[in-house]
Amino acid sequence: MIRIVRPQDDRPVIAVIGAGFGGLNFCKTFRGDARIVLIDKHNHHAFQPLLYQVAMAGLAGSDVAAPVRGIFSRYRHVSSHMAQVDSIDLKNKTLRAGKSELRWDYLVMAMGGVTSYFGNDDWERHAPGLKTLGDALRLRRQLLTAFELAENEPDEMERRRLMTIVVVGGGPTGVELAGAMAELTNHVFRRDFRNIDPTRASVILVEALDRILPTFPSSLSESAREQLEELGVKVRLGTRVVNVQADRITVSSQSGEEDILTRNVLWAAGISAHPLTRQLGPDVELDKAGRVKVLPDLSVPGHPEVFVIGDAAYLEVDGTAVPGLAPAAIQMGKHAAKVIGREIAGDPSPPEERPAFRYRDRGTMATIGRRRAVAVSGPLRFSGYPAWLAWLFVHLIFLVGFRNKLTVMIQWAWQYLTYGRGARVVAEPLEDFVGAEGAQGAEGASAESAASA
């Protein structure tokens, strides 16, 4: 039996899977005589709300990420391990990560969610999502490469494909991606290219429902749509994706099916729980998205020592499901830390007697572009410049690490004054995207480029 923690340490072991908002705040909040083993397949915490700015070349990856070991260097009771958890045995209280096996006394599952293609996983090759820092860098590489290829593309139809960007999903991520892409083509790229006119690029936002930002009040949804259209984004409501291929996306609406020719599809349409939740066994109830249906104290029914928080948990408070948002994950992490800390301190209680989690909704906001955003906080509804300022302030507050806060603030100030975006670097040589297929002609080269990016 290989233990990640030292075998001579007889303190209770709390295994935390995931260094996202929930896992991070659990580790920071926990107070008690126990050893926390934090496991994540990455060695960093990525600030997900700003990943779209990395994808759109507004920020560097290091601006929105912080090494986990650095975050917890002064937390002597926390040990961090970069590993992929492969399986969990609730009966024997063990988990396996690579070649190591860990015995735990408490388990906190904070793995977050993954991009969902609603059963069409083959679409992922041509329509990458945006959940990790790697996803953001992939999107940035694909988009920058597409315009580089368009600059030297002799065929007008293929050039049009390369300069057409389709964003699928009208939630906050999709709205932010579409707005940032429109600003990129209208204000940044327009100064850099000589053979193409980037302002003629087409940015299309596709949403299956009858309005974007469906969790916002309808007035703010309409305001967001108008602000996107002011930027030149074509908003297609009531439009469902039927198929995604290397050179086109097929959509369906009341007027029938239609092919949109494009090499750039950005997927922001769905999310499901981490696949690890499906390995917990038949006695653990999941919802349709694979989220664990937890008790009010956030523990798993029948397993009072196992807690699920963040996007992997499903819980209704006062008849409303707790949303899969960063503030909810943060609050869940803090709540689980207090419950477990109390028990380890000598006050064990059955789940029904533990404090129930209460979600405090402090508001929701989405940015659309420069001086454009929508926000709701309690009875307040506002959009445009005031909402944009509020969005900037809130995200700076929650960003992890003083260095990141300072760097991002400086970058935003520079972008506001100059529209400059310095993270427009394609790390791989252009030949890596074109490859051997380049001999097959311009269309074959571009298709291979888009698929590889």
Secondary structure, 3 states (H helix, E strand, C coil): CCCCCCCCCCCCEEEEECCCHHHHHHHHHCCCCCEEEEEECCCEEECHHHHHHHHCCCCCHHHCEEEHHHHCCCCCCEEEEECCEEEEECCCCEEEECCEEEECCEEEECCCEEECCCCCHHHHHCCCCCCCHHHHHHHHHHHHHHHHHHHCCCCHHHHHHHCEEEEECCCHHHHHHHHHHHHHHHHHHHHCCCCCCHHHCEEEEECCCCCCCCCCCHHHHHHHHHHHHHCCCEEECCCEEEEEECCEEEEEECCEEEEEECCEEEECCCEEECHHHHHCCCCCCECCCCCEECCCCCEECCEEEEEECHHHEECEECCEECCCCHHHHHHHHHHHHHHHHHHHCCCCCCHHHCCCCCCCCCCEEEEEECCEEEEEECCEEEECHHHHHHHHHHHHHHCCCHHHHHHHHHHHHHHHHHCCCCCCCCCCCHHHHHHHHHHHCHHHHHHHHHHHC
